[in-house]
C-alpha cells in the first residue's frame, strides 16, 4: 500500500464531526420532514459546534443524540432564534453534550399543536404590582402591573396559555427561589442560565405549565422536549428511539488546554471504534 493510500485509510477511519453530519443528513431529513431542510439544519449545527469547540470534543453519541432530538422537535440549533442550545458538562469524567430547549423553542412547540391562540411567559420583579387570589366570580386569578423605571430583582415568573375558543387563560406561577433550586441544573454556570436567566425562567414556566394543558397527538413534541430538556440524550445506532438519561452526576466543565487535547484524543478514539463497529 502506498503512503497516499495509507493516509486515505487513516482519514477515513478518523471521521470528523462534519463527516458524521454529512453521513446522518438523510436521517435528519426524515426526522425534519418537509418543514425544514436538512442541509440548512446541519449547517446551523456545525456553526454552533464551531462557536464552542468543547461540543466537538464531547462524546459523539451525546452530540448526535442532542442533534436528533432537535431534528425530531424540528427546532434549529443555535442562531438568533435561540430555540435549541447545545451545552457541555462532564458525566463520570467524560465530556458530554446536554441539550437545553430555549423559551422560543417551547413557544414554537406549543403553537405547533394548533390548540392555542397565545402562549407566553413574563417575569415578575420585586417592585411590580402582583397579586394572586381566587373567588367564585373570577376563579383563580392574578393582577399584574409592571413598575415604572427600575423594577428591582426578579421574584417570579408566570406562564399562560389561551386555548382556542375559550376566553380564559390557563396560567402557572413559580417563584424565583423555586426556579433556581428545582429547575436550574447544577452545572448552570456553563449554560444559558448564566447570561440568559430571564429566558430560562420563562421557558421553565412554560415547561411546567404544559403538564396541565390539554393534550393532543400534536402535543407529543412539547412533551418530548420537556422530558429530554437538560438530560443526557444519546443516539444509538440501529434504533429509532433516543436514549434519555436524567439520573447522572453533574459536574461543571472547566477544560484546561491539556484536558481539551485529551478530550479530543478520546473523541477520535470513540469515533474510530464507532466506525469499526459500523463496518462489522
C-alpha positions as CSV (number, residue, x, y, z in Angstrom):
1,X,0.0,0.0,0.0
2,X,1.4,3.4,-0.9
3,X,1.8,6.2,1.5
4,X,-1.1,8.1,-0.1
5,X,-3.3,5.0,0.2
6,X,-2.4,4.6,3.9
7,X,-3.1,8.3,4.5
8,X,-6.5,8.0,2.8
9,X,-7.4,5.0,5.0
10,X,-6.4,6.9,8.2
11,X,-8.5,9.9,7.2
12,X,-11.5,7.5,6.5
13,X,-11.1,5.9,9.9
14,X,-10.9,9.2,11.8
15,X,-14.1,10.8,10.8
16,X,-14.7,14.3,11.9
17,X,-17.9,15.7,13.3
18,X,-18.6,17.3,9.9
19,X,-18.2,13.9,8.3
20,X,-20.9,12.5,10.6
21,X,-23.2,15.4,10.0
22,X,-23.0,14.6,6.3
23,X,-23.5,10.9,6.9
24,X,-26.6,11.4,9.0
25,X,-28.1,14.1,6.8
26,X,-30.6,11.7,5.2
27,X,-31.8,10.6,8.7
28,X,-32.0,14.2,9.7
29,X,-34.2,14.9,6.7
30,X,-36.6,12.0,7.6
31,X,-36.9,13.4,11.2
32,X,-37.4,17.0,9.9
33,X,-40.0,16.1,7.3
34,X,-40.9,18.8,4.8
35,X,-40.9,21.6,7.3
36,X,-37.1,22.1,7.3
37,X,-34.1,21.5,5.0
38,X,-31.5,19.0,6.4
39,X,-28.6,20.8,4.7
40,X,-29.6,24.1,6.4
41,X,-30.1,22.2,9.7
42,X,-26.7,20.6,9.6
43,X,-25.0,23.8,8.6
44,X,-26.6,25.6,11.6
45,X,-25.5,22.7,13.9
46,X,-21.9,22.9,12.5
47,X,-21.8,26.7,13.1
48,X,-23.0,26.1,16.8
49,X,-20.3,23.5,17.2
50,X,-17.6,25.7,15.8
51,X,-18.6,28.5,18.2
52,X,-18.0,26.2,21.2
53,X,-15.1,23.8,20.4
54,X,-15.9,21.8,23.5
55,X,-19.0,20.5,21.8
56,X,-17.0,18.8,19.1
57,X,-14.7,17.3,21.7
58,X,-17.6,15.6,23.6
59,X,-19.0,12.1,23.4
60,X,-20.3,11.8,19.8
61,X,-23.3,9.7,20.9
62,X,-24.5,12.6,23.2
63,X,-23.8,15.2,20.5
64,X,-25.8,13.4,17.8
65,X,-28.4,12.4,20.4
66,X,-29.0,16.1,21.0
67,X,-29.0,16.9,17.3
68,X,-31.5,14.2,16.5
69,X,-33.7,15.5,19.3
70,X,-33.6,18.9,17.7
71,X,-34.5,17.4,14.4
72,X,-37.4,15.4,15.8
73,X,-38.6,18.6,17.5
74,X,-38.0,20.5,14.2
75,X,-36.1,23.2,16.0
76,X,-33.0,24.9,14.6
77,X,-29.8,24.6,16.6
78,X,-28.3,27.9,17.9
79,X,-28.7,31.0,15.8
80,X,-30.7,34.2,16.5
81,X,-33.9,32.3,17.3
82,X,-32.3,30.6,20.3
83,X,-34.8,27.7,20.2
84,X,-32.3,24.9,20.9
85,X,-29.0,25.2,22.8
86,X,-26.1,22.7,22.9
87,X,-24.2,22.8,26.2
88,X,-21.5,20.6,27.7
89,X,-20.7,19.0,31.1
90,X,-18.7,16.2,32.4
91,X,-20.5,13.0,33.2
92,X,-18.3,10.5,35.1
93,X,-15.3,12.3,33.8
94,X,-16.4,12.2,30.1
95,X,-17.2,15.4,28.3
96,X,-20.9,15.2,27.3
97,X,-23.3,17.3,25.3
98,X,-26.6,18.2,27.0
99,X,-29.4,19.9,25.1
100,X,-31.4,22.8,26.5
101,X,-34.6,23.9,24.8
102,X,-35.0,27.7,24.8
103,X,-38.0,29.7,25.6
104,X,-38.7,30.4,21.9
105,X,-38.4,26.7,21.3
106,X,-41.1,25.9,23.8
107,X,-43.4,28.6,22.4
108,X,-42.9,27.2,18.9
109,X,-43.7,23.7,20.0
110,X,-46.8,24.8,21.9
111,X,-48.1,26.8,18.9
112,X,-47.3,23.8,16.6
113,X,-50.0,21.9,18.4
114,X,-52.7,24.1,16.9
115,X,-54.5,24.2,20.3
116,X,-53.6,27.6,21.5
117,X,-54.1,31.2,20.2
118,X,-51.5,32.5,22.6
119,X,-48.7,31.1,24.8
120,X,-46.2,33.3,26.6
121,X,-44.5,33.9,29.9
122,X,-43.4,37.1,31.8
123,X,-41.1,37.9,34.6
124,X,-42.2,39.5,37.9
125,X,-39.9,41.9,39.6
126,X,-39.8,43.0,43.3
127,X,-41.3,46.4,42.6
128,X,-44.0,45.2,40.3
129,X,-47.6,45.0,41.5
130,X,-48.5,41.3,41.5
131,X,-51.4,39.7,43.5
132,X,-52.8,36.2,43.3
133,X,-56.2,35.2,44.5
134,X,-59.4,33.2,43.9
135,X,-63.1,34.0,44.0
136,X,-66.4,32.5,42.9
137,X,-66.7,35.1,40.2
138,X,-63.1,35.0,38.8
139,X,-61.9,31.6,39.8
140,X,-58.1,31.6,40.3
141,X,-56.7,34.9,39.1
142,X,-53.8,37.3,39.3
143,X,-53.5,41.0,38.9
144,X,-50.2,42.4,37.5
145,X,-48.8,45.8,36.7
146,X,-45.1,46.3,35.9
147,X,-43.4,49.1,37.9
148,X,-42.1,52.2,36.1
149,X,-38.4,52.6,35.9
150,X,-36.2,50.3,38.0
151,X,-38.3,47.1,38.7
152,X,-35.9,45.5,41.1
153,X,-34.7,41.9,41.1
154,X,-36.8,39.1,39.6
155,X,-39.0,37.4,42.2
156,X,-41.0,35.0,40.0
157,X,-42.4,34.1,36.6
158,X,-45.9,33.5,35.1
159,X,-46.6,31.3,32.1
160,X,-50.0,31.4,30.4
161,X,-51.8,29.7,27.5
162,X,-55.0,30.7,25.9
163,X,-56.8,27.7,24.4
164,X,-58.6,28.4,21.1
165,X,-62.3,29.0,21.5
166,X,-62.0,29.9,25.2
167,X,-61.8,33.4,26.7
168,X,-59.9,32.4,29.9
169,X,-56.2,31.5,30.0
170,X,-54.5,28.7,31.9
171,X,-51.6,30.0,33.9
172,X,-48.9,28.9,36.4
173,X,-46.7,31.0,38.7
174,X,-43.3,29.9,40.1
175,X,-41.3,32.0,42.5
176,X,-37.6,32.7,41.6
177,X,-36.1,30.7,44.5
178,X,-38.0,27.6,43.4
179,X,-36.9,28.0,39.8
180,X,-33.3,28.2,40.8
181,X,-33.5,25.4,43.4
182,X,-35.6,22.9,41.5
183,X,-35.2,23.6,37.8
184,X,-31.8,25.2,37.3
185,X,-29.1,22.5,36.6
186,X,-26.2,22.1,38.9
187,X,-23.8,23.0,36.1
188,X,-25.7,26.2,35.2
189,X,-22.6,28.4,35.0
190,X,-21.7,26.7,31.7
191,X,-25.2,27.1,30.1
192,X,-27.5,29.9,29.0
193,X,-28.7,30.1,32.6
194,X,-25.6,32.2,33.3
195,X,-26.3,35.1,30.9
196,X,-29.8,34.4,29.7
197,X,-31.5,33.7,33.0
198,X,-34.7,35.6,32.1
199,X,-35.2,33.3,29.0
200,X,-34.5,30.2,31.2
201,X,-37.1,31.4,33.8
202,X,-39.7,31.9,31.1
203,X,-39.1,28.6,29.4
204,X,-39.2,26.8,32.7
205,X,-42.6,28.2,33.5
206,X,-43.9,27.1,30.1
207,X,-42.3,23.7,30.5
208,X,-44.1,23.3,33.9
209,X,-47.4,24.7,32.5
210,X,-47.5,22.2,29.6
211,X,-48.2,19.4,32.1
212,X,-51.6,20.9,32.9
213,X,-52.7,21.9,29.4
214,X,-55.0,20.0,27.1
215,X,-53.2,17.2,25.1
216,X,-53.5,16.0,21.5
217,X,-51.4,14.0,19.1
218,X,-49.7,17.2,18.1
219,X,-48.6,17.7,21.7
220,X,-46.0,14.9,21.5
221,X,-43.2,17.3,20.6
222,X,-43.9,19.5,23.5
223,X,-43.9,16.6,25.9
224,X,-40.7,15.1,24.4
225,X,-38.9,18.5,24.8
226,X,-40.0,18.6,28.5
227,X,-38.7,15.1,29.0
228,X,-35.4,15.5,27.3
229,X,-34.5,19.1,28.3
230,X,-31.3,19.3,30.4
231,X,-30.9,15.4,30.2
232,X,-28.2,13.4,28.5
233,X,-29.7,12.2,25.1
234,X,-27.7,9.6,23.2
235,X,-28.1,8.3,19.6
236,X,-28.0,4.5,19.5
237,X,-27.2,3.2,16.0
238,X,-29.8,1.0,14.5
239,X,-32.5,2.2,16.9
240,X,-35.0,4.9,16.1
241,X,-35.6,5.9,19.7
242,X,-33.2,8.2,21.6
243,X,-31.8,7.1,24.9
244,X,-32.6,9.8,27.6
245,X,-30.9,9.7,31.0
246,X,-31.6,12.0,33.9
247,X,-30.0,10.4,36.9
248,X,-26.4,11.0,36.2
249,X,-23.8,13.0,38.3
250,X,-23.5,16.6,37.0
251,X,-20.0,18.2,37.0
252,X,-19.2,21.7,35.7
253,X,-16.9,21.7,32.6
254,X,-13.6,23.5,33.2
255,X,-11.2,22.4,30.5
256,X,-7.5,23.4,30.5
257,X,-5.6,23.2,27.3
258,X,-4.1,19.7,28.0
259,X,-7.6,18.5,29.1
260,X,-9.0,19.7,25.8
261,X,-6.4,17.8,23.9
262,X,-7.1,14.7,26.0
263,X,-10.9,15.1,25.2
264,X,-10.0,15.4,21.5
265,X,-8.0,12.2,21.6
266,X,-10.8,10.4,23.4
267,X,-13.3,11.6,20.9
268,X,-11.2,10.5,18.0
269,X,-10.8,7.0,19.6
270,X,-14.6,6.8,20.2
271,X,-15.3,7.8,16.6
272,X,-12.9,5.2,15.3
273,X,-14.4,2.5,17.4
274,X,-17.9,3.6,16.3
275,X,-16.8,3.5,12.6
276,X,-15.3,0.0,13.0
277,X,-18.5,-1.3,14.6
278,X,-20.4,0.0,11.6
279,X,-18.1,-1.8,9.3
280,X,-18.6,-5.1,11.2
